[in-house]
Amino acid sequence: MFSNHMLLTLAALSVLTAPSVFAQGATRATGESGHWRVTLTPAKSETKKDKKSESAESSDAAAYEDKLHFAGGKFNSRVNSKRGFPAADYQGGGRDAKVAVTVEQRSAEHGTAQWALNVDGDSIAGTLTWIDGTAKLVYQVEGTRIP
């Protein structure tokens, strides 16, 4: 049986730790898992040297909406899935609600999509670099978690 001293210690620990757990859960989700609604906007190229390289950069790309999904160590983009990019393993690390994620998707028909994303609670931001042959498109990614 527990002694009064041990019960008092357990009660004190539960009171001290409970507010921080409940406060975090009430205001922010943790980690990257789940569904995200994002907007991808073409980034301005910093390395344009001539008109030929300009056409291969992001200048001709248009902004678009996408939904991203993280589950079970796999990442998927709804738009890229339609382009033949399969779900891919991702790497992530961080603490609590702040996580940095990298993932590379490969499509035999459409090249490579390299994602570098930062999750902060219910917000996500970063870049997508899409390399298809000699074309390289860079997008800024910003969005929010879908509840």
VENCOR-V989682 format. One line per field, one symbol per residue. psi: psi as a letter, one per 30 degrees, with the letter a starting at -180 (. if undefined). A space follows every 10 residues. Layout:
psi->???
This chain:
psi->lkleeeeeee eeeeeefeee eeeefffklk afkakkklkk kklkkfgkfl eefeffafff llllklklkk khgkkkkeee efggjlklkl klkakcfjkk kkkkkkkefg bkjjkjkkkj cgkklblkjj jjbfkjkkkk kkalkj.
